[in-house]
């Protein structure tokens, strides 16, 4: 797996959750952040190579690597059981993504989820983005700290959550209840649909609650990562008070 960008590589090294083949940096970069990266590499016995920028661009598949590219093992997904075991507060708070396909959206959701106190994220194996280098960069390295489970069947995962007495809350523009009218001081999973078509109908029907964002303009919905952030921080706000 390729991780690129100073912050993403730095967080991956700091988290020590994966093995590294090597970290490559562009020649001439000797600023404080690069020195910190090199120190982290030495502490973790990770080889450091100097490669021309054009080679880094080819390696990363993008020009936004900031002169730093790491070659690492693949992201280690966890089991659903591990997500449920990683409770960070009094009540469980899980995120279930029903087919988010854009890696930038997934990365943004992971970054917000880590900051909002989510225990872990569940994503489907098929027809959805996995944790790639682009996702790691978009998450600003948060993907290295948050447990992420990959499941074969989203509906079955939803049923498993419900069997564990975790209330499932689907975000859906057809809902009758607004997102801030629900009491989130309970073990719950927030269920988010894919870009464009939202929740699959079978997933929607299985949710215990359906909530929506109030849309006061002419567009019917927000980007999934923005919508996710609003609801996640409402959960965090209620639990904080």
N, C-alpha and C positions, 0 to 999 in steps of 0.2 A: 504494500500500500504506500502511496505517496502522500506526504503531508507537506504543505508549503505555507510560507508566511511566518514572520518572526514570532508573533504571539502564539499561533497554533503549535508550532514546533516547540516553543518554550514550555507551554502547558503540557504537551505530550511527554516531554522529558521530565518535568517536575512531578507529574502524576505517577510515573514509573509503572504504568499499567500495561505496557507492551514492550516488546523487544525491538531494537533498532539494528539495521544493517550498517547504516552510516548516516551522518548529516553532512550535506554539502553546502558550502557558502561561496559567494562570489568573491573574486580577488579584490583587494583594496578595502574591504569592509572590516574596520577595526574599532568601531564605536562601542560604547558601553554595553549596549544590548547584545551585540555579537559576542563580546567578551564573556557576558553572563551565560550565553548559550554554550560557548566553548567550555566554560567551567562545569556546566551541567553535564555536558558530554563526558568530560574527564571523570566526573564523580560517578557516572553510570557506565564507565568503560565503553563509551560509544565512539567509534572512529569518526574523525572529522576530515573531510576532503575539501580541496579548493577546486571549483569548476567554473569555467567561463559562463557568463550570463545566458548566452544562447543555449548552452547545454542544460542549464537549469530550467530554462523555459520549455525545452523539449521534454525534460524529465517531468516537470509539473503539469505540462499540457496547458499552461496559462502563463501570462506575463506578469501576473500579480504576486509573484513569489517573494518579492522584497529581498532577493538575493539569498534566500535560505530555503533549502529543500531537504526533507528527511525521507529515507527509504526505510519503512518499518514493516512489522508483521501486520496482518489484517486486524481490524477491530474485533475484539472478543465480545460477542454478544452473550448475554446471560439468559437464564431461564426465567419464565414468568414468576416462579417461586422466589427467585433472588430479588426481583423487583419488589414483591410484596414484603420480603423480609427486611428491606432497606428503609423502614419507616423513619422519617426524620423529625416528626413531631408527634403530638398527641393523637392526631387522626391521619390515616393513610391519605395520600394524594398522588394518584397515578394519572398518567396521560396516555390515552390510546388513540393512535393516529390511523384513520381509516383510509389509507392510500394517498398520503401526501407525496407528490412526485417530484417537485422542484427541490434540488439539493440546497439551494439558498434559503428556501422556506423552512426546510427541515433544520438546517443549521441555526436559523434565527429562533425557531421554536425551542430547540435544545438549550440555547443560550438563556432564553427567558425562563425556561422551566428550572434550570439549575439555580438561577437567582431567586425564583419565587418559592423555592422550597419543595419542588416536586420530588417524590421518592424515586421515580424511574419512568421510563417511556416504553411503550409497546408499539412496534411497527410490524406491518405484514411483510412476508418474504417476497411476494409477487406484486407486480404493478405498483410499486412504491419505491421511493428513494431509500437506499441504504446509507450507512455511514462511510462516505468516501472522503478523500482529501479536501474536496470542495466544501463538504459539510463540516468537517473539522475546522476549516478556516472560517466559514460563516458563523460557526458557533463560538468563535474566539477561544477555542480550546475547551469549552465546557463539556463537550462530548467525552472528554477523557475522565470526567469525574462522575457523570450520571450513568447509572445502570440502564442499558437499553436491551430489551428482549425482542427477538424476531420470531414471529409466530406464523404458522401456515394458514390459520383461519381466524380472521378477526372476530367473527361472530362467536366462535367457540371460546376465544379468549374473553370475550365480553360475558359469556355465561359463566366462565370460571371465576371471574371477578365477583359476579353476583352471588355465586355459591359461597364466597368468602365473606358475605355480608358487606360488600363494598357497593355503595350506591353509584349507579352510572348516570352521568349527566351529558346528554348530547347537545352540541351547539348546532342549531338548525334555524334557518330564517323563517320557517313555517310555524315555529313554536308560538304558544299563547303567552308564555311567561317570559319576562325580561330576565337577563342574566343576574341582575342584582336583587331579584325578588326571592331568590332561593337561599336557604340557610346552609352554608357549606361547612358548618361545624359538625362534620360526620365523616366517616371513612368514605371517600368518593373517588371516582375516576372520571376525568373530563374526556369526552369522546369528540374528536374533530374529524371532519370529512376532508375529502380531496379538493384541490383547486377546481373551480368551475362547477362541479355537480354536487359537492357537499357529501353528506352521509349517504351510504348505500341504504336502500329502503329496508332491507332485512336488519341492518345494524340499527337504523333509526327506530324500528319497532321494538327492539330489545332494550332500549334505554329506559331507565326508570323515570327520568325527567328529561324534558326538552326545554332549552332556553334559547333566547335570541338576543342580539344586540339591537338597540333602538337606532334605526336608520332615518335620519331627519332630512337627508338630501334626496337626490334623484337616483343615485346608484343603490342597488338592492343589498350589497354586501361588501365586506372588507376583505383584504388579503388574509389568508388563513393564519399567517404568522402574527399579524396585527391583532386579529380577533382573539387568537389564543392568548396573547399577552394581556389583553384587557381582562379576560375572564380569570386567568391564572392569578393576576394581582388582586382581583376582587376576592378570590378565595383566601389569598394571603392576608388581605386587609381584614376580612371578617375574623379570621383565626387569631390575628394579632390583637384585636380588640376583644 
